[in-house]
Amino acid sequence: MGDMRRRGAVVVGATALVAPLVVGLGTAPAQAASCTTSVGPHQKQVEKFLGRPVDGKQSSADCKAIQKFQNKHGIRPNIGYAGSVTWGVMDLMNKQKAVGKKPNKDGKCPVNKGRIACVNLTLQISWIQDGSRLVYGPVPVRTGRNGYETRTGLKKIYWRNIDHVSSIYDVPMPYAQFFDGGQAFHSVNVSMWNPPGSHGCTNMTKTDAKKYWSLLKKGDDVYVYGRKPGT
């Protein structure tokens, strides 16, 4: 674990915060050199998701559509193959969409804490509720990858820094709200579906991170539960 400096103090645990951005910088969309003609194990499922003819055959148009999706979300290799990683991202998107405006339908996030930020690792979504009333969300998030899991349980926001910059990597982490040993909500400039995930933080889009910043305050509860796919 690294450290992060704030007004002369040292806070242990910054590695979990800065690594997602470092990883993200290397996942910018880029055109693949070639497009595969191979049929993937999830060909029909991927074709259906992308609105392509569902025939289970890999066409040039299928490959280009799959490759475009892979480039958008930083999926590698980005050769237009309908493999398990690509389908896993699409399947997660489908499950997130199915949640609608009832993210706490299972009642797992406490409704007796007043305002609370909930994180469902299984579905990779987060929302803010006040009692049983939905305040904001649900929104997609990007949590800790295998070996760097975002820790589960009931926590509290203990420090907020709107312009946080890592002293280790000199990487900005805007709208950072820390809730567990260096793990925090903060914005990143990569897709929320960019595999394999962060190094512990709950990554958000800038729009959602700004909204969380405006709705939450120091001392507010955060509840993290479930298990991220692949961990």
N, C-alpha and C positions, 0 to 999 in steps of 0.2 A: 504494500500500500504506500502511496506517496503522501505529500502534504500540500496544503494550500495556505497561503499567508493572507491574513486579514488584520490590518492595523497592528502589525507586529506579533499577532498571535499565530500559533500553528494549529491547524485543524487536521487531524489524521483522517485519511480515507479518500483523497481526491482522485486517486487512480480510477476508481469506479465512475467518476464523473467526467473526466476528460477523455477517456479512451473512446467513447462512442463517437465523438467528433473527429478524433484522429482516424478512426476506422472509416468514418463517413467520407473523409476527404479523398479516400482512394477508391470511392465507388461512384464517381461521376459517370453519367450515361456516356457510352461510347459505342460507335458502330462496330459490330463484329466483322472480322475479315471474311467470314464465309457463313452460309446458311445451310443447315443440315437437311438432308433429304430423308433422314431416318424417322420412322414412326415412333413416337414416345409411348410409354406405358399408360399415360393419361391423355392420349390424343383426343378422344371424343369429349372428355370432360373439359379440356382446355378449349377445344373448338366451340363448344356450347357457350362457355363463359365469354369468349371473344366475339360471339355472334357470327361465327364462321359456319359453313355447311358441315353438319355433323356426319361425316362419312368414315372417320377413323383412318383417313389417308392423308399423308403429309404432302400438301401442295406448296408451290412457291409462295402463294399468297398467305397460306397458313403460317409458313415459317416466318415471313416478314411481320405478320401480326403478332406472333409469339415473341419474336425478337424485339419488337417495339415495346411490348409489355416488360420484357426482361431488362431492357435498357432504362426504362422509366423508373424501375424499382431497384436497380443495382443488382440484379440476379446474375450470377456467374456460374457456368459459362453462358454467355449470351449468344447462342448459336441457333435459337429458334426451336429447341428440342422440348417436347412436352413431357418433361421429367417430373420427379417427385417434389423438387423444391419449387418449381414454377406452379405446379398444381396446388401445393401446400399454401402458397400465398393467396391464390385465387379462392381456395376453399375457406381460408380464414376471412377473406373479404366477404364471401357469401354469408358466413356465420355472423359477422359483425353487422351486416345489413339487416339480417333477420331479427336482431335485437330490437330494432325500432327505438321507441322512446320509453321502453321499459327495461332498462339495464339491470335493475335490482329485482327483477321478477322472482328470482330464487330466494330473495330475502337474506342473502349472505352478508351484505354490507350493513352495518348497524344503523338502525333508524332512531336510536335513542341518544344520539350524541349531538343533535343539532346539526350545524353545518359540518360536512365531512367530505373529503375527496376519496373516492373509491377507485381501486385499480383491480380489474379482473385480468390476471395474467393469462388464463386459459384462452380468453377471447381477445386479449391485447386491446382492451378498451379501458377508458377511465371516464368518470363523470363526477359532478359535484351535486350533492343532495342536502336538503335541510329537513331532517326528520324523514318522512316518506315522500317529500316533494322534490321532484327533479329540478335542479337549478340550472345546470348546464351540462350538455353532452347528450349521449355518450360520444366520445371522440376516440379515434385510433391512437394507440401509443406504441412505442418501441422499447421493450424492457430488456433485462439482462439475458445474455446468451448462456449456453451451457457452460458451467464452471464459474460464471459471474452473475448468478441469478439475483434478481431483485428480491430482497428478503420479504417474507410474508408477515402479517400480523398487524396489530393496531399501533400506530405511531403518531407523532405530532410534528408539525413544522417547527423547527427550532432556529432556523436562520434563513433570511431571504436576502438576495443580492441581485438586483436587476441587471447589473453590468458585470457579473462575475467573470473573471479571467483566470485561468489556471496559471499558477506560478511555475509549474513544471513544464508544460508544453506551450505556454503563451497562447492558449486557444480560448476564444470567448465562449461563454455558456450563458446566454441571455435569459433573464427571467428565472433565475435559479431559486428554487425553494427546497431546502434540505429537510429531510424528514427521518433519515436513519443512517447514522454512521457514514456520512458522505454521499449517500444516495439521495437523489433529488429529482424533482420535475424541472426540466429546462428545455428550451427549444434547440433544434438542430436543423441543418439544411440538407437533410437526406430524406428519402421516402420513409414513411412510418412502417412500410412493409419490406424495408431493406434487410435481408438476412445477413448474418444470423442473429443480430440484435446488439444491444449495448453492452457495456461492462458493468451494469448494475443500475444505472439511472433510468428514470422513466422519461424517455424522449418524447417530445411533442412538436407539432408544427408551431411556427411563430405565432400564428393567430390564436391557437388554443393556449399556448403558454402565456400570452399576454392576458387572455381572459382569466386564466387561473390566477395570475398575479393580481388582477383587480378584484377577484372574488374571495381569495383566501388571505389569511393573516397569520402571523406568528402565534403558535399555540393551537391552531386548528388541527383537528384529527385527520389522519390519513389511514385508510384500511386497505391492505394489499392481500389478495387471496388468489388461490388457483395455482396453475402451473403452466408456464409458457411452453407451447409445442416445441419439441426437440430438446427439452432440458430434463 
